[in-house]
Amino acid sequence: MDKKISLVLENGQSFSGYSFGYEAAAAGEVVFNTAMVGYPESLTDPSYAGQILTVTYPLVGNYGVPENKTDANGLSLFYESEKIHVSGLIISEYSHEYSHWNACKSLGDWLKEHKVPGVYGVDTRALTKLIREKGSMKAKIVFNSPNEIGFIDPALENQVAKVSCKKIIHYSRDVARHVCTDKCTDKYPTDTQKTVVLVDCGVKHNIIRCLLQHDVKIIRVPWDYDFNTLEYDGLFVSNGPGDPEHCEITVKHIQTAMKAGKPIMGICMGNQLLAKAGGATTYKLKYGHRSHNQPVQLANSNRCFITSQNHGYAVNTDTLSDEWEVLFTNMNDGWNEGIRHKTQPWFSAQFHPEAASGPTDTAFMFDMFV
């Protein structure tokens, strides 16, 4: 029988369950994701750093975990980064047996390898309803005593600095190409090859894979690196975890880049940092958007796209200057899902056009950028 374990919330409520991961206490912000599949991609998404992830789909673990194979660029073929980033995983029912063509281990064994606790047997429906009513909150996973570990507020720490690369990394087109063929187009021959500076705020590997499909050279730089000293054709600002207020130095570098008038695209955290560089502000959402099924509407049209999302902060569109306009809007709650400059080639998406996992309806945004 698996060991009993508890999830304790900052409001004093607790949820009991059983351990199927690493047996050590952990703390963070508890959030929920409504996607039905994609736990290997979600757990390795750096945007989840500092968070305890609750999966609302009742059965998890039935297709195991794929082998950590990499391509010639060192990019994972099946994961979104080099490791699990969540602080803990909360699910309803855990499948101790798994079956899938590329599975090599169980979800529980994978969590143990990365020293991440997992809890099953939790009433995730009740937990999700609580988060929707009260908002995301601090929580901790404990084994022996509620005082085993203290609460942690990940918003107070610079999560981007924790997950960003520590040195410059170069990428070029290679065998990673086949991974993204159903997600990104392949229209640009080698004689039009451009160089893209990718600001790594916690970039997902599939963003890099999708850019490589367009045959660009990529210079991946740390979040606080002054990329304006480099020669490049376009600037790409990635997704990332936590509060964008910690990235003021990145915002200043983006503002310097704007003076050159080169194309800029942002995703998720990149949307928020581009908005801040344009003079707007951001704010924390009550419980955020984390799912495969968020509908967004393209501005000045009746076109709707189903998108994959993972963010807890949003752009305050009321603070956008007259030089900027809304590009996408969330159809569930009206929150911002992207912006663009009216005269310069600068635009962004709050959602994930590259998905992984999730729908790829908006992969055309990479075409727009290139």
Secondary structure, DSSP 4 states (H G I P E B T S, - for coil): -PPEEEEEETTS-EEEEEE-S--S-EEEEEEEE--SS-HHHHHT-GGGTTEEEEE-SSEESTT-EE---B-TTS-BSS-SSSS---SEEE-SEE-SS---TTEEE-HHHHHHHTT--EEES--HHHHHHHHHHH-SEEEEEESS-TTSS----GGGS-HHHHHS-SS-EEE-SSGGGGGGTTTS-----GGG--EEEEEESS--HHHHHHHHTTT-EEEEEETT--GGGS--SEEEE----S-GGGGHHHHHHHHHHHTTT--EEEETHHHHHHHHHTT-EEEEEEEEEEEEEEEEEETTS--EEEEEEEEEEEEEGGG--TTEEEEEEETTT--EEEEEESSSSEEEESSBTT-SSS--TTTHHHHHH-
